[in-house]
Amino acid sequence: MNKGSKKKTERKRRSLETSTISAIAISCMLLGMIAMGAGLAIYNHNLTKQYIRRANEIASSALMSATHGADTISLANEVMGIYDGLTDEQRNMMGTPEYNEFFSSIETGRDSTYGLLTRMLGTFVSSEDVDDVYVAMFDEKNDALVYIADPKSTNQFKIGEWEPVEHHETLKFLNWNGIGELYDISVTDRYGWLCTAGLPIKDSSGNVCAFILTDVGADNILFTLFLYALQISLAIIIATALVTWVLTRYVKRKVIIPITKIEDAANKYVADKKSGIITTNRFASLNISSSLELENLSTTMANMEKSLSEYEETILKVNAEKQRIGVELSMANKIQTSILPTTFPAFPDRTDFDIFASMTAARKVGGDFYDFFLIDDDHLALVMADVSGKGVPAALFMMITKVIVQSCAMLGKDVAEILEKTNDALCKNNKTDMFVTIWMGIFEFSSAKLTACNAGHEFPALLRNGKKFELLRDHHSLFVGGMAETQYTPYTIDMEVGDKIFLYTDGVPEATNSKNKLFGTERMIDALNIDSNQNPEDIIKTVHDSVNKFVGNAEQFDDITMMCFEYKGKKA
């Protein structure tokens, strides 16, 4: 077979028509098998009940014959009297001439009770559809069935012989209350599947002295079931084939042929597009009316065909716009980065302090910012801020705020006054209702004092020389840009040589992992204290690594900005 023929055969094998026909055929076969199984189960149950009922009816007729036509009760008492008098060792001799000798005193001739009883029972066996009808008694102590009169004794059990039975069967027959049908179904190595039904033979005192038992083997039921299964199988095969043929023709006419037409129209439409043809009517000319759903699909495809060209043109415009916005965002990122101090060491000629800062934006541009600058030779300004919102609006607000803060700081050294002037400037014409949280401090080298204000920002972390980082729960004032004429309360920290202060935005403690858990300030403090003797750059790197390890592959939702300042002592 050549390559083209193989490909054609493979397509045919995988075609919708082949799959549909196979699915219908398999479904019908499965339904047929389920129906046949259910039918066989129901028929087997009813058939078994029928045989049990028949066996009990035969046992009832045999009981009347046995009690009226022969002295069965005396025979049963005589046999069981000898059996009960045997020792365990003597009972275990069953099947030997010595064992049969124990019962030799009982008359078994043709005219004896035994002979008359076996002939009557034999009549039932030969005239009814059962395996055996016999008289026997259950030995509860030894779980044995003792045979008293069996018409098949020549090839089975003779008078007085016994065979073991299940304990539950013994109790079932001996404790029967007379309600319902008395029977037991068991599987044995000797008889296979066997149903035993019977009725008790009672003496004048009402004591059970024996049972009329009827055995029905599996052969009768299995043969009847086989005939039924054969008939129902033929009927289901014919019905399945007929239903499959009808459903296949219906599905092919109503579904497969219309879908094939739509497939051909789609292939031709793709070919037209590759050829550069703009206007086509492949779907509009189908005229499908087999079903409402396929008709709607055809109409939808025709509408799609009509509008796709316009959609493609729109997509091109959107992609061009996205590229333009991407370029502009990249430019904005460069502009934003350029206004932040990113050269380190920032003051290489100063040995009395060390400082390092970093910002990782959640988007291409962010709303966080940090700043540090010398107001004069004796005063260093430190700023950490977080603008409400994200993206370009926050970035614009951030740049405006940074410029105002630095401008006000260069005019004076009062940190509270700087924030108040910045707040008043931002509150004017603030139509977007944006605001910014700011922590700002001015460190005076001559006195080693840090004067700071917290305008709704995160608590800073402070390290005293020789100790560990701890949160400095300073006084919070209202954020900047929220309400005009807001007053800000300053506080002072006396710095010693080796002291460090760590500033950050909420992107650090609120960093979230894939399990929706926050990094938190406790983990941040632990990260700061991994090695608190490190320089500011290494401290920030350690915290950043801890945040990244905690977050993993989870998406970053907020800007992460940090700054660390260390006082090293007065200039030499």
C-alpha positions in Angstrom: 0.0 0.0 0.0 1.5 3.4 -1.0 1.7 6.4 1.3 -1.3 8.2 -0.2 -3.5 5.1 0.3 -2.4 4.7 3.8 -3.2 8.4 4.6 -6.6 8.0 3.0 -7.3 4.8 5.0 -6.2 6.5 8.2 -8.5 9.5 7.6 -11.4 7.2 6.9 -10.7 5.3 10.1 -10.7 8.5 12.1 -13.6 10.1 10.3 -16.7 11.3 12.1 -18.9 8.9 10.1 -16.8 5.9 11.1 -16.6 7.1 14.7 -20.4 7.7 14.9 -21.3 4.3 13.4 -18.8 2.6 15.8 -20.2 4.5 18.8 -23.8 3.7 17.9 -23.0 0.0 17.3 -21.0 -0.3 20.5 -23.7 1.5 22.5 -26.5 -0.8 21.1 -24.3 -3.8 21.9 -23.7 -2.7 25.4 -27.4 -1.9 26.0 -28.2 -5.3 24.5 -25.7 -7.1 26.8 -27.0 -5.2 29.8 -30.6 -6.1 28.9 -29.6 -9.7 28.4 -27.7 -9.8 31.7 -30.6 -8.3 33.5 -33.0 -10.7 31.8 -30.9 -13.7 32.7 -30.6 -12.6 36.3 -34.3 -12.1 36.6 -35.1 -15.3 34.8 -32.6 -17.2 36.9 -34.1 -15.9 40.1 -37.6 -16.8 39.0 -36.5 -20.2 37.7 -34.7 -21.0 40.9 -37.8 -20.0 42.9 -39.9 -22.2 40.6 -37.7 -25.2 41.2 -37.7 -24.6 45.0 -41.5 -24.4 45.0 -41.7 -27.5 42.9 -39.3 -29.4 45.2 -41.3 -28.4 48.2 -44.5 -29.6 46.5 -42.9 -32.9 45.7 -41.7 -33.2 49.3 -45.2 -32.4 50.6 -46.7 -35.2 48.4 -43.9 -37.6 49.4 -44.6 -36.7 53.1 -48.2 -37.7 52.8 -47.3 -41.0 51.1 -44.5 -41.7 53.6 -46.7 -41.1 56.7 -49.8 -42.8 55.4 -48.4 -45.6 53.3 -45.6 -46.9 55.6 -44.5 -46.8 59.2 -41.8 -44.2 58.4 -41.7 -42.8 62.0 -40.9 -46.2 63.5 -38.2 -46.8 60.8 -36.7 -43.4 61.5 -36.6 -43.9 65.3 -35.1 -47.4 64.9 -32.3 -46.1 62.5 -31.5 -43.0 64.6 -31.6 -45.1 67.8 -28.8 -47.3 66.4 -26.9 -44.3 65.0 -27.1 -42.4 68.3 -25.7 -45.4 70.1 -22.6 -45.6 68.0 -19.3 -44.2 69.3 -17.3 -41.6 67.3 -14.9 -44.4 66.3 -17.7 -46.5 65.0 -19.3 -43.6 63.1 -16.0 -43.0 61.4 -16.2 -46.6 60.0 -19.0 -45.4 57.6 -18.8 -47.0 54.2 -17.3 -50.3 55.4 -19.1 -53.6 55.7 -18.5 -53.4 59.5 -20.4 -50.2 59.7 -23.4 -51.6 57.7 -23.4 -54.5 60.1 -24.6 -52.2 62.9 -27.9 -51.7 61.0 -28.3 -55.3 59.8 -31.1 -55.9 62.3 -33.4 -53.6 60.4 -35.6 -55.3 57.8 -34.8 -54.0 54.3 -36.7 -56.6 52.2 -39.2 -55.8 49.6 -42.2 -56.1 51.9 -40.6 -54.3 54.8 -41.2 -50.7 55.8 -37.9 -49.8 54.3 -38.7 -51.6 51.0 -42.2 -50.1 50.7 -40.9 -46.6 51.5 -38.0 -46.7 49.0 -40.4 -47.9 46.2 -42.8 -45.0 47.0 -40.0 -42.5 47.0 -38.5 -44.0 43.8 -41.9 -43.3 42.1 -41.5 -39.6 42.8 -37.9 -39.6 41.5 -38.8 -41.3 38.2 -42.0 -39.3 37.6 -40.8 -35.8 38.6 -37.9 -33.6 37.3 -35.7 -34.0 40.4 -32.5 -35.7 41.3 -33.6 -37.6 44.4 -36.4 -37.9 47.0 -35.3 -39.5 50.3 -35.8 -39.7 54.1 -33.0 -38.5 56.3 -32.3 -36.9 59.7 -29.8 -34.2 60.7 -27.3 -34.8 63.5 -26.8 -31.4 65.0 -23.9 -32.5 67.3 -21.8 -33.9 64.4 -23.2 -31.8 61.5 -24.1 -34.9 59.6 -27.1 -36.0 57.5 -28.1 -39.6 58.3 -29.9 -41.5 55.5 -32.9 -43.5 56.5 -34.5 -44.4 53.2 -33.0 -43.5 49.8 -34.4 -45.1 46.5 -30.9 -44.5 45.1 -29.1 -46.4 47.9 -27.5 -48.8 45.4 -25.3 -46.1 44.1 -25.4 -43.6 46.9 -26.0 -44.0 50.7 -27.4 -47.1 52.4 -29.6 -47.2 55.5 -27.8 -45.6 58.4 -25.0 -44.1 56.4 -24.2 -40.4 56.7 -22.4 -37.5 55.1 -21.1 -34.2 56.5 -23.2 -31.1 56.0 -22.7 -27.4 56.7 -23.7 -26.3 60.3 -25.9 -23.6 59.0 -27.9 -26.1 56.9 -28.4 -28.3 60.0 -29.7 -25.5 62.1 -31.9 -24.2 59.2 -33.8 -27.5 59.0 -33.9 -28.4 62.7 -35.0 -24.9 63.8 -37.6 -24.3 61.0 -40.7 -22.5 62.4 -43.0 -23.8 59.7 -43.3 -20.4 57.9 -42.3 -20.2 54.3 -40.5 -22.8 52.2 -37.8 -24.9 53.8 -34.8 -25.2 51.5 -31.0 -24.7 51.3 -28.7 -24.0 48.3 -25.1 -25.1 48.6 -22.1 -26.0 46.5 -20.3 -29.2 47.3 -17.4 -31.1 45.8 -19.5 -34.2 45.4 -22.8 -32.8 44.0 -21.7 -29.3 42.7 -24.6 -26.8 42.8 -27.5 -28.4 44.8 -30.8 -27.2 46.1 -32.3 -29.3 48.9 -35.9 -28.7 49.9 -37.9 -30.7 52.4 -40.5 -31.0 55.2 -40.2 -32.5 58.7 -41.7 -35.8 59.7 -43.1 -35.5 63.2 -44.3 -38.2 65.7 -47.5 -38.0 67.7 -45.9 -35.8 70.2 -44.8 -33.2 67.6 -41.2 -34.1 67.8 -39.2 -34.2 64.5 -37.9 -37.6 63.9 -36.9 -37.3 60.2 -37.2 -35.2 57.0 -38.6 -35.8 53.6 -35.9 -34.2 51.4 -35.9 -33.4 47.6 -32.7 -32.6 45.7 -32.6 -30.5 42.6 -29.2 -30.3 40.8 -27.7 -27.6 38.7 -28.1 -29.5 35.4 -31.9 -28.9 35.2 -31.6 -25.1 35.8 -28.5 -24.6 33.7 -30.0 -26.3 30.7 -33.2 -24.2 31.0 -31.1 -21.0 31.4 -29.0 -22.0 28.3 -32.1 -22.3 26.1 -33.4 -19.0 27.4 -30.0 -17.3 26.9 -29.8 -18.6 23.3 -33.2 -17.3 22.5 -32.7 -13.9 24.0 -29.2 -13.5 22.5 -30.6 -14.1 19.0 -33.4 -11.6 19.6 -31.0 -9.0 20.9 -28.6 -9.4 18.0 -31.3 -8.9 15.5 -32.7 -5.9 17.4 -29.3 -4.4 17.8 -28.5 -4.7 14.2 -31.8 -3.2 13.2 -31.5 -0.2 15.7 -27.9 0.4 14.6 -28.8 0.5 10.9 -31.8 2.9 11.6 -29.8 5.2 13.9 -26.8 5.3 11.6 -28.8 6.4 8.6 -30.6 9.0 10.6 -27.4 10.4 12.1 -25.6 10.4 8.8 -28.4 12.3 7.1 -29.1 14.8 9.9 -25.5 15.3 11.3 -22.6 13.9 9.4 -23.4 15.1 5.9 -24.1 18.7 7.1 -20.9 18.7 9.2 -19.0 17.5 6.2 -20.3 20.3 4.1 -19.3 22.8 6.8 -15.8 21.2 6.9 -15.4 21.5 3.1 -16.5 25.1 3.2 -13.9 25.8 6.0 -11.1 24.2 3.9 -12.1 26.2 0.9 -12.3 29.4 3.0 -8.7 28.8 4.3 -7.5 28.2 0.8 -9.2 31.5 -0.4 -7.4 33.4 2.5 -4.1 31.9 1.5 -4.7 33.0 -2.0 -5.4 36.6 -0.9 -9.1 36.6 -1.6 -10.8 39.0 0.8 -14.5 38.6 0.1 -15.9 35.0 0.1 -19.3 33.3 0.5 -18.3 29.7 1.2 -20.5 29.4 4.3 -23.4 31.6 3.1 -24.0 29.3 0.2 -24.3 26.1 2.2 -28.1 26.2 2.8 -28.2 23.7 5.6 -31.6 22.9 7.1 -31.2 19.5 8.7 -31.4 20.6 12.3 -31.7 23.9 14.2 -28.3 23.6 15.8 -26.4 22.9 12.5 -28.5 25.6 10.8 -27.5 28.1 13.5 -23.9 26.9 13.1 -23.9 27.5 9.4 -25.4 31.0 9.9 -22.8 31.8 12.6 -20.0 30.7 10.3 -21.4 32.9 7.5 -21.5 35.9 9.8 -18.0 35.1 11.0 -16.9 34.9 7.3 -18.3 38.4 6.8 -16.8 40.0 9.8 -13.4 38.3 10.0 -11.7 40.7 7.7 -12.8 43.6 9.8 -11.6 41.7 12.9 -8.2 41.0 11.4 -7.8 44.6 10.6 -8.7 45.5 14.2 -6.3 43.0 15.6 -3.5 44.6 13.5 -4.4 48.0 14.9 -4.5 46.6 18.5 -1.1 44.9 18.1 0.4 48.1 16.8 -1.1 50.0 19.7 0.2 47.5 22.2 3.7 47.8 20.7 3.5 51.5 21.0 2.3 51.4 24.6 5.1 48.8 25.3 7.7 51.2 23.9 6.2 54.1 25.9 6.2 52.0 29.1 9.8 51.1 28.6 10.6 54.7 28.1 8.7 55.6 31.3 10.6 52.9 33.2 13.9 54.4 32.1 12.7 57.9 33.0 11.5 56.7 36.4 14.7 54.8 37.1 16.8 57.7 36.1 15.3 60.0 38.7 16.1 57.6 41.5 19.6 57.4 42.9 21.0 54.2 41.6 24.7 54.7 41.7 26.5 53.1 44.6 28.4 53.9 46.6 26.4 57.1 46.4 28.9 59.2 48.3 32.3 57.6 47.8 34.1 60.5 49.6 32.1 60.1 52.8 33.3 57.5 55.3 30.9 58.5 58.1 27.9 56.6 56.7 26.9 54.0 54.2 23.6 53.7 52.3 22.0 51.4 49.8 18.5 51.2 48.2 16.6 49.2 45.6 13.2 49.1 43.9 11.6 46.2 42.1 8.4 47.4 40.3 5.4 45.0 40.0 4.7 46.4 36.6 7.0 48.2 34.1 6.5 51.3 36.1 5.7 51.5 39.8 4.3 53.8 42.5 7.0 53.3 45.1 10.0 55.5 45.4 13.0 56.1 47.6 15.4 59.1 47.8 18.4 60.3 49.7 20.4 63.4 49.2 22.7 65.8 51.1 20.9 69.0 52.0 24.2 70.4 53.0 27.5 68.9 54.3 26.0 68.2 57.7 22.4 67.0 56.8 21.3 63.9 54.9 17.7 63.5 53.8 16.2 60.0 53.7 12.8 59.3 52.0 10.8 56.2 51.6 7.3 56.5 49.9 4.5 54.4 48.5 1.9 56.0 46.2 -1.7 54.6 46.1 -2.5 52.7 43.0 -0.3 51.0 40.4 1.0 51.6 36.9 1.4 54.8 34.9 -0.8 57.1 37.1 1.1 56.0 40.3 4.4 56.6 38.5 3.4 60.1 37.5 2.2 60.9 41.0 5.4 59.4 42.4 7.6 61.7 40.3 5.6 64.8 41.2 5.9 63.9 44.9 9.6 63.2 44.7 10.3 66.6 43.1 8.2 68.5 45.6 9.8 66.7 48.6 13.3 67.3 47.4 12.5 71.0 46.5 11.0 71.7 49.9 13.9 69.9 51.7 16.5 72.0 50.0 14.8 75.1 51.4 14.8 74.0 55.0 15.8 71.3 57.5 12.5 70.9 59.4 11.2 67.5 58.3 7.6 68.2 59.6 7.5 71.4 57.6 8.7 69.6 54.5 5.9 67.1 54.6 3.3 69.8 55.4 4.3 71.9 52.3 4.4 68.7 50.2 0.9 67.8 51.5 -0.5 71.2 50.7 1.0 71.2 47.2 -0.5 67.7 46.4 -3.9 68.5 47.8 -4.4 71.3 45.3 -6.3 70.1 42.2 -5.9 66.5 43.3 -8.9 65.3 41.2 -7.7 61.7 41.1 -7.8 61.5 44.9 -4.4 59.8 45.0 -2.2 60.0 48.0 1.2 58.8 49.2 2.5 57.4 52.5 6.0 58.8 53.3 8.6 58.1 55.9 11.2 61.0 55.9 14.1 61.6 58.1 17.0 64.1 58.2 20.2 62.9 59.8 22.4 65.6 61.4 26.0 64.3 61.4 27.3 66.8 63.9 24.9 65.7 66.6 24.3 62.1 65.3 20.6 62.7 65.6 17.9 61.5 63.1 14.7 63.6 63.1 11.9 61.8 61.3 8.1 61.9 60.5 5.9 59.0 59.6 3.0 60.0 57.3 1.0 56.7 57.3 4.0 54.6 56.2 5.3 51.2 57.4 7.2 51.1 60.7 11.0 51.3 60.2 13.3 48.7 61.6 16.2 49.9 63.8 19.4 48.2 64.8 21.4 49.4 67.7 25.1 48.5 67.5 25.7 45.1 68.9 22.1 44.1 69.0 19.5 43.0 66.5 16.9 44.7 64.2 13.6 45.5 65.8 10.5 47.4 64.6 10.4 51.0 65.7 6.7 51.6 66.3 6.8 55.3 65.7 4.0 57.8 65.7 1.8 57.8 62.5 0.4 60.9 61.0 -2.1 61.1 58.1 -0.7 60.2 54.7 0.4 63.0 52.3 -2.2 64.3 49.8 -5.2 63.3 51.8 -6.3 66.6 53.6 -4.9 70.1 53.3 -3.2 71.8 56.4 -2.4 68.4 58.0 0.1 68.7 60.8 2.9 66.1 61.1 4.6 65.2 64.4 8.4 64.7 64.3 10.5 62.5 66.6 14.2 62.1 67.2 16.5 59.1 67.3 20.0 59.4 68.8 22.2 57.3 66.6 25.4 55.7 67.7 28.3 54.3 65.6 27.2 51.0 64.0 23.4 51.8 64.2 21.4 51.0 61.1 17.9 51.9 60.0 16.0 49.8 57.5 13.1 51.4 55.4 10.7 49.6 53.2 7.3 49.7 51.5 4.4 47.4 52.1 5.4 45.3 49.1 7.9 43.5 51.4 5.6 42.3 54.3 2.7 41.8 51.9 4.6 39.6 49.4 2.3 36.6 48.8 3.2 33.0 47.9 1.1 30.5 45.9 -0.7 29.4 49.1 -1.9 33.0 49.6 0.2 33.5 52.7 1.9 36.8 53.4 5.7 37.2 54.0 4.9 39.4 57.0 7.0 41.7 59.2 8.2 38.8 61.4 9.9 37.0 58.5 11.3 40.4 57.4 12.9 41.0 60.8 14.2 37.4 60.8 15.8 38.0 57.4 17.3 41.3 58.6 18.9 39.4 61.5 20.4 36.6 59.5 23.5 38.6 59.6 22.9 42.1 61.0 26.6 42.9 60.8 26.5 43.0 57.0 26.8 46.3 55.1 23.5 47.9 53.9 23.8 46.5 50.4 24.2 42.9 51.6 21.4 43.4 54.1 19.0 44.4 51.4 20.2 41.5 49.2 19.5 39.1 52.0 16.0 40.4 52.6 15.3 40.3 48.8 16.5 36.7 48.6 14.3 35.7 51.5 11.2 37.3 49.9 11.9 35.6 46.5 12.4 32.2 48.2 9.1 32.6 50.1 7.1 33.8 47.1 8.5 31.3 44.7 6.7 31.4 41.3 3.8 33.4 42.5 3.0 36.6 40.7 4.3 39.9 42.2 1.4 42.2 42.9 3.1 45.2 44.6 6.3 47.1 44.2 9.1 46.0 46.5 11.3 49.0 47.7 14.0 48.9 50.4 16.6 51.3 51.8 19.2 50.8 54.6 21.3 53.5 56.2 24.3 52.8 58.6 26.0 55.5 60.7 29.7 54.8 60.9 30.8 57.7 63.0 32.1 61.2 62.5 34.4 62.0 59.7 38.1 61.7 60.5 
